[in-house]
Amino acid sequence: MRKKKNALGYTYLAPALISILLVTCLPIIYTVILSFTNYNMYHLTDYTFVGLENYLTVFSGSIKNVFFPVLGWTICFALLSTAGSYAMGLILAILLNNPHMKESKIYRAVLIVPWALPSTIAILAWQGLLNEQYGGINNLLHTIGIAWNVPWLTNPFWARVGLIIVNVWLGFPYMMNVCLGGLQAISGEYYEAAKMDGASKFQCFKSITLPMVTKLSNPLVISSFAANFNNFGNIYMITQGGPARVDNQFAGYTDILASTTYKMTTWSNRYELSATFSVLIFIIVGTFTLINMRLSGSFKEVD
């Protein structure tokens, strides 16, 4: 009887399991296999197994000047975007959680707009705002008396700053809602006990609010970091990885690992290198996520 029930259960699960196998597992296996071959535009039919040659090329060969600068910028981009979004979301959540603010629901509805907008439309709008000649941001700076045109899309430094600003703007509503949920889960008894002991508002924030909200939101912050690490859409739709590097055909100054992998695949037809980059991205993101979850105690069970 039990075997019949198990067989019936597997029958119901079969479509989902087959879909996962075809859409997820097989492409991953195929990518890993390609990373150990010389499959590219020159060896489409006669590719051979080359072992660790592609990985050695990335770490110590001709591609190391591509991989390590892009890896450094990718980590900075993901960290600054996640930290900026979380800090902004936490500050706004604390302000909106004030029970004496009668208009808090209206403010929440307004501040959630970046999250509600289709990301493609929002990103393309930001591309126009960051235009050096007629963009809204430079026009605003001219209005307040700053005559300098900020080269948002042509200067490497300002292009990176612009991308982080866009990513923080798109990400803070999500973090704000995460922090609002965390704040509302904190019992008011903690604050009452702290006030009775003479604690100031800053001490309450430092010792009660911040630790408890951070503990509750850590898993979501970690997943946000992983998403920003592979945030191909924002990079490609605003700058397409530019400004271009003179000494690098695969990546521009704002390219992250995901967009570099895309360019290696579609622009240069270096499928073996793009597969190698994909495997390394998986390892890096998985390692960061595992370390952060262990340090934050996300795997610990609560009795």
QUIDA-V180210 format. One record per backbone hydrogen bond with DSSP energy under -1.0 kcal/mol. NH is the residue of the N-H (numbers start at 1). CO is the residue of the C=O. E is the energy in kcal/mol with one decimal. If there is no record, write none. Layout:
# QUIDA-V180210
nh,co,e
NH,CO,E
NH,CO,E
This chain:
# QUIDA-V180210
nh,co,e
5,1,-2.0
6,2,-2.4
7,3,-2.5
8,4,-2.3
9,5,-2.4
10,6,-2.6
11,7,-1.8
12,8,-1.9
13,9,-2.0
14,10,-1.4
17,13,-2.7
18,14,-2.9
19,15,-2.1
20,16,-2.5
21,17,-2.3
22,18,-2.5
23,19,-3.0
24,20,-2.1
25,20,-2.2
26,21,-2.6
28,24,-1.6
29,25,-2.6
30,26,-2.8
31,27,-2.4
32,28,-2.3
33,29,-2.3
34,30,-2.4
35,31,-1.7
36,33,-1.6
37,34,-2.0
38,48,-1.4
41,269,-1.5
43,40,-1.3
50,36,-2.8
51,36,-1.2
53,50,-1.3
56,52,-2.4
57,53,-2.1
58,54,-1.8
59,55,-2.3
60,56,-2.7
63,57,-1.4
64,61,-1.2
66,63,-1.5
67,63,-2.8
68,64,-1.8
70,66,-1.6
71,67,-2.8
72,68,-2.4
73,69,-2.1
74,70,-2.5
75,71,-2.4
76,72,-2.1
77,73,-3.0
78,74,-2.5
79,75,-2.8
80,76,-2.9
81,77,-2.1
82,78,-2.3
83,79,-3.0
84,80,-2.5
85,81,-2.3
86,82,-2.4
87,83,-2.7
88,84,-2.4
89,85,-2.5
90,86,-2.7
91,87,-2.3
92,88,-2.2
93,89,-2.3
94,90,-2.3
95,91,-2.0
96,92,-2.6
97,93,-1.6
98,95,-1.0
101,98,-1.7
102,100,-1.0
104,101,-1.2
107,103,-2.1
108,104,-2.5
109,105,-2.0
110,106,-1.9
111,107,-2.9
112,108,-1.4
113,110,-1.4
116,112,-1.8
117,113,-2.3
122,118,-2.2
123,119,-2.7
124,120,-2.4
125,121,-2.1
126,122,-2.0
127,123,-1.9
128,124,-1.4
129,125,-2.1
130,126,-2.1
131,128,-1.3
135,131,-1.2
137,129,-1.6
139,135,-2.0
140,136,-2.0
141,137,-2.1
142,138,-2.2
143,139,-1.9
144,140,-1.7
145,142,-1.3
146,141,-3.2
152,150,-2.3
155,151,-1.9
159,155,-2.7
160,156,-1.8
161,157,-2.2
162,158,-2.7
163,159,-2.0
164,160,-2.0
165,161,-2.3
166,162,-2.4
167,163,-2.5
168,164,-2.6
169,165,-2.4
170,166,-2.3
171,167,-1.6
172,168,-2.2
175,171,-1.7
176,172,-2.8
177,173,-2.1
178,174,-2.1
179,175,-2.8
180,176,-2.4
181,177,-2.1
182,178,-1.9
183,179,-2.9
184,180,-2.2
186,183,-1.1
190,187,-1.1
192,188,-2.0
193,189,-2.5
194,190,-2.1
195,191,-2.5
196,192,-1.9
197,193,-1.2
198,195,-1.3
199,194,-2.6
204,200,-2.2
205,201,-2.3
206,202,-2.8
207,203,-2.7
208,204,-2.2
209,204,-1.9
210,205,-3.0
212,208,-1.8
213,209,-2.7
214,210,-2.4
215,211,-2.1
216,212,-2.0
217,213,-2.2
218,214,-1.3
221,217,-2.3
222,218,-2.6
223,219,-2.0
224,220,-1.8
225,221,-2.2
226,222,-2.2
227,223,-2.0
228,224,-2.5
229,225,-2.2
231,228,-1.5
232,230,-2.5
235,231,-1.1
236,232,-2.7
237,233,-2.5
238,234,-1.3
239,235,-2.1
240,235,-1.3
242,239,-2.1
253,243,-2.9
254,241,-1.8
260,256,-2.4
261,257,-2.3
262,258,-1.9
263,259,-2.3
264,260,-2.4
265,261,-1.6
266,262,-2.9
267,263,-2.0
268,263,-1.8
270,264,-3.0
271,269,-1.2
272,39,-1.3
274,270,-2.3
275,271,-2.3
276,272,-1.7
277,273,-2.7
278,274,-2.2
279,275,-2.1
280,276,-2.3
281,277,-2.6
282,278,-2.2
283,279,-2.2
284,280,-2.8
285,281,-2.8
286,282,-2.3
287,283,-2.4
288,284,-2.7
289,285,-2.6
290,286,-2.3
291,287,-2.6
292,288,-2.6
293,289,-2.4
294,290,-2.1
295,291,-2.7
296,292,-2.3
298,293,-2.2
300,297,-1.1
